[in-house]
Amino acid sequence: MTGNTPSPTGRVLPPEAAAALEEGLRRFREGDPEGAHERFGQAHRRAPSDPRIQSWYGLTLVLVEKNSILGMVLVDEAVRNPHPDPELVINQSRVAMALGQRVRAVRSLERGLSLYPGQPELVAAREALGRRHPPVLPFLSRSNWMNRLLGRIQYKWALRREAKGEHSPLDGEG
């Protein structure tokens, strides 16, 4: 192919950027984040404003180089348009989780699901993060020491009962 390759966002990518992006995706899926990061970096140098390249390069910046500031800026910029691709939303969530920002990861996926209800990859990513149980004592804040202590006890108790194959209404599985 001698011309430029259109990206999923409708923009035209230079052939070198498209090839580097595809090679980076292949390496990432094969479990080689360092090799993927190198390829995404090449793609980003050739097409720095492409949202898909920004997102993948930002993700690997955080995972490989531990550059959380630039990585977060790039993935946030990639999802700034009114209808970001679900893949970009998932990458934003991955970055948030890599930085220990679970609440931000969940918000990102919830926003994606509000734009694309039932989209399989978003649903799977949201389910993988799990759901929080309500505080043991709802009249106290979640961060209150009593709620935290009772929550740990309840969690350990539920694990013990689950290992024995028992269920209780307190486990939420009535």
C-alpha positions in Angstrom: 0.0 0.0 0.0 1.5 3.3 -1.0 -1.1 5.7 0.5 -2.0 6.6 4.0 -4.1 4.3 6.1 -7.3 5.5 7.7 -7.5 5.0 11.5 -10.8 3.8 13.2 -11.3 7.5 14.2 -11.5 8.5 10.5 -8.2 10.2 10.5 -5.5 9.2 8.0 -2.4 7.7 9.5 0.9 7.6 7.7 1.8 4.0 6.7 4.8 3.9 9.2 2.5 5.0 12.1 -0.2 2.4 11.1 2.4 -0.4 10.9 4.0 0.6 14.2 0.6 0.8 15.9 -0.4 -2.7 14.6 2.9 -4.2 15.7 2.6 -2.6 19.1 -0.9 -4.0 19.5 0.3 -7.4 18.5 3.2 -7.3 21.0 0.9 -6.0 23.8 -1.5 -8.8 23.3 1.4 -11.3 23.3 2.4 -10.0 26.8 5.4 -7.9 25.7 4.7 -4.4 27.0 8.3 -3.2 26.6 8.3 -4.1 22.9 4.8 -2.7 22.5 5.9 0.6 24.2 8.8 0.9 21.7 6.4 0.5 18.7 3.7 2.8 20.2 6.5 5.4 20.7 7.4 5.1 17.0 3.8 5.5 16.0 3.4 8.5 18.4 6.3 10.3 16.8 4.8 9.9 13.4 1.1 10.7 14.3 1.1 12.5 17.7 -2.5 13.7 17.5 -4.2 10.3 16.7 -6.3 9.4 19.7 -5.7 5.7 19.4 -2.0 6.1 19.3 -2.1 8.6 22.2 -4.1 6.1 24.3 -1.8 3.1 23.7 1.4 5.1 24.1 0.0 6.7 27.3 -0.9 3.3 28.7 2.6 1.8 28.0 4.3 5.0 29.3 2.6 4.3 32.7 3.2 0.5 32.6 6.7 0.4 31.3 8.4 3.7 32.1 6.3 4.5 35.2 5.7 8.0 33.7 2.3 8.6 35.2 1.9 12.3 34.4 2.5 12.1 30.7 0.7 8.8 30.4 -2.4 10.1 32.1 -2.4 13.3 30.0 -2.2 11.2 26.8 -5.0 8.8 27.7 -7.2 11.6 29.0 -6.6 13.6 25.8 -7.5 10.5 23.7 -11.0 10.2 25.3 -11.8 13.9 25.2 -14.0 13.8 22.1 -17.8 13.4 22.7 -17.9 9.7 21.7 -14.5 8.1 22.4 -13.9 4.6 21.1 -14.5 1.9 23.8 -10.9 0.8 23.4 -9.7 4.2 24.5 -12.0 4.2 27.6 -10.7 0.8 28.6 -7.1 2.1 28.3 -8.0 5.1 30.5 -9.3 2.7 33.1 -6.2 0.5 32.8 -4.0 3.5 33.5 -6.1 4.5 36.5 -5.9 1.0 37.9 -2.1 0.9 37.3 -1.9 4.1 39.4 -4.0 2.7 42.2 -7.0 5.0 41.3 -9.8 2.5 41.4 -12.6 5.0 41.7 -11.3 6.9 38.6 -11.1 3.6 36.7 -14.7 2.7 37.6 -15.9 6.2 36.6 -14.2 5.9 33.3 -15.9 2.6 32.5 -19.3 3.8 33.7 -19.0 6.8 31.4 -18.1 4.4 28.5 -21.1 2.2 29.3 -23.4 5.3 29.4 -22.2 6.0 25.8 -22.2 2.4 24.6 -24.6 0.4 26.8 -24.0 -3.3 26.7 -20.7 -3.0 24.7 -19.0 -6.4 25.5 -15.5 -5.2 26.2 -16.7 -2.4 28.4 -19.0 -4.7 30.3 -16.2 -7.3 30.8 -13.8 -4.6 32.0 -16.4 -3.2 34.5 -17.2 -6.7 35.8 -13.5 -7.4 36.2 -13.3 -4.5 38.7 -16.1 -5.9 40.8 -18.6 -4.1 43.0 -18.3 -2.6 46.5 -20.6 -3.8 49.2 -22.4 -1.2 51.2 -20.8 -0.1 54.5 -21.6 -2.4 57.5 -23.0 0.6 59.4 -24.7 2.8 56.8 -25.1 5.7 59.2 -21.3 6.0 59.4 -19.0 7.0 56.5 -17.3 4.2 54.6 -13.9 5.4 55.9 -14.9 5.4 59.6 -12.7 3.1 61.6 -15.6 1.1 62.9 -17.0 0.4 59.4 -13.5 -0.5 58.2 -12.9 -2.9 61.1 -16.4 -4.5 60.8 -16.0 -4.7 57.0 -12.7 -6.7 57.3 -14.4 -9.0 59.8 -17.4 -9.5 57.5 -15.2 -10.1 54.5 -13.1 -12.7 56.3 -16.2 -14.4 57.6 -17.7 -14.5 54.1 -14.5 -16.1 52.7 -14.6 -18.7 55.4 -18.3 -19.5 54.8 -17.7 -19.6 51.1 -14.8 -22.1 51.5 -17.2 -24.3 53.5 -19.9 -23.9 50.8 -22.3 -22.1 53.1 -24.3 -18.9 52.4 -25.9 -16.4 54.7 -28.3 -13.5 54.2 -25.4 -11.3 55.5 -23.2 -12.4 52.6 -25.7 -10.8 50.2 -26.6 -14.1 48.6 -29.6 -14.8 50.8 
